[in-house]
Amino acid sequence: RTMWVAESGLVCKTAYGVKALHTIILTLETHYSLTQGMSYNIPKVDKILPNHGPTPGNTTVTLSGSGFGVTTYASDIKIGSTSLWEQKWVSDSSMLAMSRVGCGFALDV
């Protein structure tokens, strides 16, 4: 949705999205065209609960933070290099996943 606010300004409402750089193209009749880039904030994880679990896995992991989007999109939650099972978007600030069998300590998520 675009709204004219003055001779020198427009307000545009963007669609939801994540990460990538998107192109915005403004064309005024056939006389002028402007192309700019726009990107969304990257997701930020503030808390992971639990922050440890049993080696056999099958533990529900809750990620809390911001910028997870406004709907389900292609995401991949990993512990170390292993993708978690049953990944589920809950809200812009919460995602759930099930841990797999694993070993090690202090692995990145």
N, C-alpha and C positions, 0 to 999 in steps of 0.2 A: 504494500500500500504506500502510495506516495502522496504527499500533501504540499501544495505551494504555500509558502509562508511569507514571501516577500519577493521583490524583483531580484534580490541577490541570494535567495535561499530556498531550498527544498528540504523536507523531512521525509526520509524513507524508512520504513520498518522492514527489517531483514527477516528472513525465515530462520527457524532454528538451525543450528549446525554445531559442528565441533572442528577443532584443529585447523584444517586446511585453509590456505589462502584462496579467497573467492574474488572474482572480478565483478566490479560494479561499473556498468556502462550507462552514462547519461547522454541522451540525445535530445536536443531542442529543435523541433521541427527538422529541417534538413540542413540547418546552418552551422550547428556546433555539436561536437561530440567530445566527451571526456571519459577516459577509462582510468579507474583507480583500483587498487587492491584493498581488501578488507579481510581480516582474520578474526577468529574467535579465540578467547582465552583457552589455554590448554587445561585439561583436567588437573586438579590438585588433590592429592590424598593427604589428609591430616591425621587420620587414625585408622588402624587395622586391628580388629578384634576377632578372635583372640590373636595375640601376637606370637603364639607358639601352639603347637599341636602334636598329636601322636604320629609316629612314623607311618602307620597304616593309612593315614589320610582320613577321608570321609568326614571332615570337620567343616561346618559352615563358617565361612570367613566373611565378615562385614567390613566394607571399605567406606569410610566417611570422609567427606571433603567438599569440593565444589567443582562446578564445570563439567559434570557428567552428562549434560544434555537434558533435553526436555522429553525425550522418548528413547526407546531402545534403538541403538545403532550398532554397527559392527565394532565391537570392542574385544580386547583380548587381555584378560587379567592373568598374570603369570607370577609364580613364585620361582625365583631363579629363572631358568629357561623352560619351566614346565607350565603349560596352560592349565588353569583350573577348570573343573567340570561345572555344568549347570550354572553358568554365569547369568545373572539376572539384574537388569536395570530396575531400580526402585524409584529413584527421584534424581534431581540435579545434584543432590548431596549424598546419595547412598547407592551402593551396589552390593550384591551378594554373590558368592561363588562357593563351590565345594572343593576342598583341597584333595589332591591325589596322593598316592603313595609317594613318600619322599624321604630323604635323609639330608642331613646337613644342618647348618645353623647360620643365622644372620644373612639369609638370602634376600635379595631385593624383590619388591613387589612392583 
